[in-house]
């Protein structure tokens, strides 16, 4: 699996994505994620980072090192910022996910491995999910900041009106484990009926 530098260069060169099932080459992230980062985290990013993000094409693909560098800058300012960023970005995704047929928090947790594969390209690792009623055991073997990913999981759950969300993150790749584990528990309402 590809490994990032914690603080790499702020390079935003658009790259051609490999096919969705081609997991070779460097991890790539799509530009729309960077536009969301620039919106949600603008108050915490330095002027140089904001200038790079201003030139992002939301439909292009970029080397994942750019995201990791931005997350590293945020984490250096406050260790909680990557998790807050992930939570705030993915909290806004319910309508897009419902359009794909996901009607509950549990359904989204079950779909995380396939969602991950569709929104990343290259050697970006894998997610595994075992989901039960109001519980998910997630394993993430991937190169991105795991605090951001923990916030992402929380944001997705809360987007579906989950309450009393608890996420225990251990073991962790940063501490030498082969993958991160997120044990998630939540309460939830009945799913909304499908729109006509």
Secondary structure by P-SEA (a helix, b strand, c coil): cbbbbccccccbbbbbbcccccccccbbbcaaaaaaaaaaccccccaaaaaaaaaccccccccaaaaaaaaaaaaaaccaaaaaaaaaaacccaaaaaaaccccaaaaaaaaaaaaaaaccccccbbbbbbcccccbbbbcccccaaaaaaaaaaaaaaaccccbbbbbcccccccccbbbbbccccccccccccc
